[in-house]
Amino acid sequence: MWSNRFARSFVSVLIFITILLVSCQEDVYPTDNEQLSHEEQIVIRFSHVVGENTPKGMAAVKFAELIKERSNGHVEIQVFPNGVLYKDGEEMNALLRGDIQMIAPAISKITTLVPEWSVMDLPYAFKNADEVHTYVNSDVGQSLMTKLNAHNLFSMGVWDSGFKQFSNSIRPIETVQDLNGLRMRIMPSDVLSEQFSIVGAYPKRIDFNTVFHQLQRGNVDGQENTLTNITSKNLHSLQDYLTVSNHGYLGYLLLMNHEFWNSLPEDVQTLLIETLKEVQEWEWQLAENLTAERLEEMEACDCIKIYNLSDEEKEEWESAFEPVYRYYAENYGKKYIQALPKNQSQH
Ligand code: LMR
């Protein structure tokens, strides 16, 4: 009787210890990554709207590969290019809802939430990408970054696409007056709208993924974009004239929803930030190289007439766009304009 009771207790203790051991073991990540369950893996869905052969497209893939390798598969960045998951006008809300965890929208598109960011859209605000990077890292740039917090956004860095050029199918654009009357596609930014309105053109806000069709249907005459974006969507095949004006910067903020960012373990946050720092440097160089390559290809293709603005012409264009600066200052204050590199060197 006594020995029976002892045997039952002994078996119960044994079962308890076995359960304890098994449950403890489940907290340890398997070394074979293929065996990680969905609960164990951190999945970051990164959605963007451009092709894989652009600086943003290639950097997103590199970032995903490095993170997978460095986290032993514990963190997986799934990249969705070309707006396959969410289109231009949809990705920001999808990020804020938590349906995706990372986006890299053009800064012009962030201006609908934080209009002060449209300082980056001002024509001839920056001479080159180095000036942009210095500005974004300055106190004023960081105060722009801080404004994102109020919208539950966390910025992890800046990637370049490059500088924008004009293309159209009506006439060569050599002077600002040549823009008069043209219907031009723009990204959603009041400053970009103003840039075209003050010279008598008609700006139309159109999602990136439909620009090709809108040009094809003749709903707009032209557009402005970087050479890597123009060629990746074959926009130049529909246009007769390209003006290499380098009149405005197009770059991206790498954004996460703040809540999601805060939910990540500290070591994962560090891994993401450190890796992004490295990828950011790589992406900046890539954007510069790819832009030069695309220009060479367009010059060689004989498929579009190219006009290069001289330095003197660029200065004339910059003065003609002065009212856009006034528009910005009246609406969002002078602080961000005064801090632009070109205004700093005058002191
Ligand atoms: C555009 O809409 O032209 C760009 O923002 C696309 C991009 O993401 O580079």
Residues whose N, C-alpha, C, O or C-beta is under 5 A from the ligand:
A	BS01	LMR	V49 V50 A104 A106 S161 M187 F208
